[in-house]
Amino acid sequence: MTKKIKAPALHWQILIALVMAIFFGIYFSDYVVYVSWMGTIFLRALQMIIMPLVLSSMICGVANIGDAQNLGRIGLKTMLFYVITTLIAILTGLVLVNFFEPGVGADLNLIETAEIPATSGSLGKILIDIIPENVFAVMSVNRQLLSVILFALLFGFFIIKVPAQPRKLLTDFFNAVFEVMMKITFFIIRFTPFGIFGLVADKIAPHKDVAALFQSLGVYMLVVLIGLVIQGVIFLPLILRFIGKVNPLKHFNAVKTALLTAFSTSSSNATLPLTMESIEVNAGVSNKISSFTLPLGATVNMNGTALYECVAVIFIAQAYGIPLSFGQQLIIVMTSLLAAIGAAGVPMAGLVMMSIILSAAGLPLEGVGLILAVDRILDMFRTTINVWGDTCAAVVIAKSEGEKLKV
């Protein structure tokens, strides 16, 4: 009787697919069109489940917390964690970009045409737009995740306020919906390696001459990557160890599949189903905590993106030879922090955030074109740090609530 060969763990399958995709994108770029459809289908499948998954998980999370006092406590801890870690990331980027000055002597001939999406012009307007006029429209047409989260928070909160019988009925209903959504999620996750192969090959093919990109914008890329490494390898693990009392290495092992998916898809929202599965099953965080912290984090907690935006804006100023005063740099820091939260639900959020920060600092918007050549590559790294920060928040909040974890 022959012994059945066991398939490698999912994170190994993803890693193998990632390496093969890079090789395929570089050496067989003309044939990428024949595999890119796998990535498109995979992303569409993930996007298909994001809205119902977030809505059901957030309502369950709030309703299962039990009372308004618990909700307020967990909500305050979560937002405090997100704001502090994002601010640390921005300040890290600020120090590095001022120390290395990557924009001094940069080649402005690299500027591309930047199609910056239209905004309402002010960060305040974007924050106001978080309140939806029609919640069904933002779920089906506009896909504004932050608006859906706000509605789910309110709905879950007022489930707690209704009498016992309808409260139990509604809680059981949304718990059941969430269970079904997780079953669908597990099914889609099985196809992750195929999706990642198509996605990464398609991303690598236009930038197969990576050496040329590094030569022209190498110092800028290096500054961003050093900042992301400091945030992901030093600051967040220190918070895990000394505040959460969690072993950072064990926690990394628990969520590595989600991190690889984040790196490959460049989307915190698309990675959310896998992040929730990793945190609950591998790390042992309760659904009450994970369903509240993770959907919120995927939308408003952007450690990597905020750091990148700060470095990019100051790099553009340096490239144009525009000196920035302490006050202007402070504006960049604060706008980066607010934009990381407020602009999360806007399509092409990176460019929107960048245009908001450039406008606030009085810098030329066309400077965005200077960094477009390497934006996709850096996006993979900063999204990984975004998701890593979300998972760290989930376990730290869980430990602060007295939960016993597997990490």
N, C-alpha and C positions, 0 to 999 in steps of 0.2 A: 504493500500500500504506500503510495507516494505521499510525502508530506506536503501539505498545501503551503505555498510561499505567501508569507504575510506582506501586505502592501506597506510601503514606508509611511511614517506618520505624515499628517497633512502638511506640517511646516517644512518637512523635507521635500515633499512633492512640489510645494510652492517654490522653494529655493532652487530645485532642479529646473523647474519651468522658467524661473527668472534668468538663470544663467544661459539656458538654451535660447531664450528670447533675445538676450543681448547679442549672442553670437549670430543668431538668425538676422537680427536687424542690421548688424554691421556688414555681414558677408552676403546676405541674400535680400538686400533692401528692395530689389525690383519685384520680389515675390511676396512682400509683406501684405499686399492687398488680399492674398489668398488665405491669410490667417487672422487678419485684423477683425473679421466678423465675429470671432470667438470672444474677443474683448468687448465688442459692442453689445453682444447678446448678454454677456455676463453682467456688465454695468447696468443694462436695462432691467435685468432681473432683480438686481439689488435695489435699484431705484423704485421698482414696482412695489417692493415690500416696505420701503423706508417709512412712508407716511402712515400706513395702518400699524406698523410696528411701533413707531414713536408714539402715536396717539394712544394705543392700548397700553403700552408699557408705562408711559407717564401717568395716565389715569390710574392704573393699578398701583404704581409706586406711591402716588399721593394718597389714594384711598386706603392702601394697606398700612401707611404710616400710623393711622389711627386717630390722631387728633391734631388740631391746629398748632398746638404748642410744639409737638414733635416735628411737624412740617416746617415751622419757622426756624427751629434749631438746626435741622439738617440742611435747609435751604441757605441759612446764613453761613454755615460751615463750608458748604459747597462753593458759594459765590466768593467767599473770602479766600479760599484755596485758589480758585481760578484767577482772581484779580492779582493776588500776591505773586503767584508763579509767572503770570504773564508779564507783570511789571519787572520781575527779576530778569526775564528773558530780554525785554526791551533794553534795560539798563546794561546788560551784558553786551548786546549788539552795539549800543552807543559807545561804550568804552573801547571796544575792539575797532570800530570804524574810525574813531578819532585817533587811535594809536597807530594803525597801519596806513590810514589815508589811501585806500585803494583807488579813489577817483582822481587823485593828483596825477596828471599826465595820461589819463585814459584816452583811448582812441575814439573820438566822437564820430568817426566815419562808420562805426558799427550801428548807428541809430537806424532802426527800422520804423515803418509806419505803424503806429500804435492805434488800434481801434478801441478807444476808451469808451465803454458803454455810458450812455447818458445817465446822469444822476439828477436828483432834485436839487443838488447844489449844496445842501447843508447836512451835516451829520444829525442835527436835530430832527430834520424831516424824515431821515431814514429811521430814527428811533421811534418817531410817531407812527410810521408805516408798519411797525411791528404789530400794532393793534389792527386786526383785520376788519375790513368792512363786511366781508363775507368769508366765513371760515371754510366753507366748502370750496370756494374759488381758490383760496391759497393752498388747499390740499390737492386739488385736481388740476389747476391751470398754472398758477404762479409758483407753486412748490416752495413757499416761504416757510422754512422749517421753524424759525423762531416764533412766527405767528401761531403755528400749530402747537408748539410747546406752551405758549402763553394760554391758549384756549384749554389745553389738556390740564394744565395746572389749576385753572379756575374750575373746570368741570370736576376734577378729582377732589379739590378742596370742598366743593359744595355737596359732593356725595357724602362727605363726613357729616355735614350739617342736617341732612334729611333724616326722617324717622328710621327706626331699625329695619323694618321690612323692606322698603324700597332701597335702603342703603345696602342690605345684603344682596338683594336682587341685582342691582347695578354692579356691585363689586364682583359677584360671581360671574356675571356676563362678561365684563371686561377681562377678568382673569382667564376665562375660557377663550376669548378672542386672542389674548396674548399667547396662550399655550399653542393655539393653532398657528399663529404667526411664527412662533419659534420653530415649529415642525417644518413649515415651509422654508424658513431660514436654513435649517440644517440640510434640507434637500439641495438648496441652491449652493451652499458652501462646498458640497461634494465636487462641484465643477470649477472650483477656484483655480486650480493649476492651469486648466485650459484657458480660462478667461484671462489670467495673468500673462500667459504666453502671448496671446493676441494683443493685449494692451501694451506690454513693454516693447514688443517687436515694433509695433506701430509708432511708439514714442522715440525709439532709438534710431529708426531708419532716417529721419530728416536730419539728425545730428550725429551721423556716424563718424564724422571727423571731429571727435571729441578733443583731440590734441589741439586743434586750431582754436576751439572755444577756450580752452584753458590758457592758451598762449595770449589771447587778446583780453580776456576778463579773468585771468587766473587769480590775481590777488583778491578781487572782489568775491569770487566764489569761495576762496580759501577763508576769508573773513566770516562769511555766512556759515560755512561748514564748521569752523572752529567754535563759533557762537552756539550752534546747534549741539555740538558735541559737549560743550561745557554745560549746557542746560540739561541734556539728556543723560550724561554720564556722571556729572558731578552734583548739580543742584537738586534735581529730582530724586536721585538715589539717596542723597543726604536727608531729604525730607522723609522719604520712606523709612530710612533706618532710625532716625532720631525722633521724629514726630509720630509716624505710623507704627514704629516698632516692627517693621516688616523687613525681611531679607530681600534686598533689591534683586539679587541673582535669581532667587526662587520666583520672585514676581515676574521677572523678565521671561523665565522659562514658561510661566503660565500663560503669558500673553504674546509670545513670539509669533504665533500664527497670525494674529491680528496685526502685528507690526509689519510683518512681511507683506500682508495684503495692503496695508496703508501705503507702504513704500511703492508697491506696484500700481495701485489704482490712483494715487495722489488725491484721495478723497476721504475725509474723516466720516462724512455721512454714508458713503458707500460701504465703508468698513464697519459701520456701527453694528450690524447684525452679528458679525464675527467677534467684535469687541465684547458685546454683551455675553455671547456664548463662552468666550475665554474667561471673562471675569467671574461668571457664575459657576461654571463647571470646574475650571482649573484652579481659580484662586479662592473659590468658596464664599464669595460675597453674596449676600442675600438679594433676592429680586427687588425687595423694598428699596435697597440702596442703589443697586445698579440701574434699575429702571428710572430712577430720578436723576442720578449724577451723569450717566453716560450720554443719554440723548441731549441733555443740556450742554454737556461738555463738547460734544461733537459740533455744536452750533456756536457756542460763545467762548470756548476755551481754546485759544490758538497761540500757544507758546511759540511754536516754530514760525508761524506766519507773522506774528507781531514783531519778533526779532528780525526777520527777513525784511519786513517793511521799513523798519527803522534804519537798518543798514543800507538798504537800497536808496531811500530818500536822501540820506546824507552823502552817499556815493554819487548820486546825480548832482547834488550841489557842488561837491568837490570837482566833478568832471567839467562842470560849467564855470568853475572858478568863482563860485559865489560863497563868500565867507558867511558862516552862520553864527549868530550871537548865542549866548547862553540861553536867552529867552526864547529864541527861535528853536533851539534844540529841545527845550522844555516843552514847547508846543508840539513838536514832533513826537516826543515821548507820550504825552497825554493823548494826542490824537490817535496814535498807534494803539494805545490801550482801549480807547473808546471805539475805534473803528473795528478792532478785533471782536468786539461784542456786537456793535450795532449793525455792521454791514454783512453779517454772516449769512443772512438769508437772500442776499442779492445775487443774481446770476453773474458769473465772472467776478466773484467777490474780491479776488486779489487785485485786479486792475481798478475796481471801484475804490477799494481801500487806499490804493496808491494815489489815485487822483485826489481823494479827499485830503490826504496828508500833505501832498505837494501843494494843493491850494491853500491849506491852512498855514503852511510855512512860506508861502509866496514864491514858490519855485515853478519853473516852466513844466507844463504837463507833458510836452513832447519828449521830455527826458526819460519817460517810461520806455521809449523805443531803444534806449541804450542797453537795457538789461533783458529785453525780450529773448535774445538768442539763447540765454542760459536759464530762462525762467522755468522751463519744463523739468530740467535736470534738478534744480534746486527744490522744485515743488515736491518731488518725491521724498527728499530728506526732511523738509519742514513738516510735511503731513505726518510722517512717522513720529516726529517729536510731538505734534499735536495729539495724536492718539496715545502715545506713551504718557503724556500729561494727564489725559482723561482717565487712564487706567490707574495711575498713581492716586488721583483724587478719589476714585471709587474705594480703593483699599484703605486709604487713610481715614476717610469718613466712616467706613465700616468698622475699623478698629476703634475709632473714637466713640462709636455707638455700642461698644462691648461685644462685637461679633468675633467668633473664633474662626480664623481663616486657615486655608491650606498652605499659605506662603509665610 
